[in-house]
Amino acid sequence: MPTPARFRRLVRSGIWAWIRLTAVELRNGLAKATGLRLPATLVFDYPTPAALAARLEELFTGENPAPVRTSVSVVAQDEPLAIVGYGVPFAGWVVVA
């Protein structure tokens, strides 16, 4: 794990934008080479070469064409609600006090 100072330098350098761009480019290259329609989150959903290869094999063979979605349980009307958000600023926009 990078130290806080190193983390700030990484964010300022735009490394996170580069990682996202590289992931999309890899997905686009795989989609073009295989003819499969792949999600933009492919590299993040299957973050190791073995996991990615296994998923591509599943898509080629048709064994598991879509990820299995679990059902969502319904909550009571008076149950508390938590809203969680996440945002990534553009490089250079980080201000640390």
Order of alpha helices (4+ residues) and beta strands (2+ residues): alpha-alpha-alpha-alpha
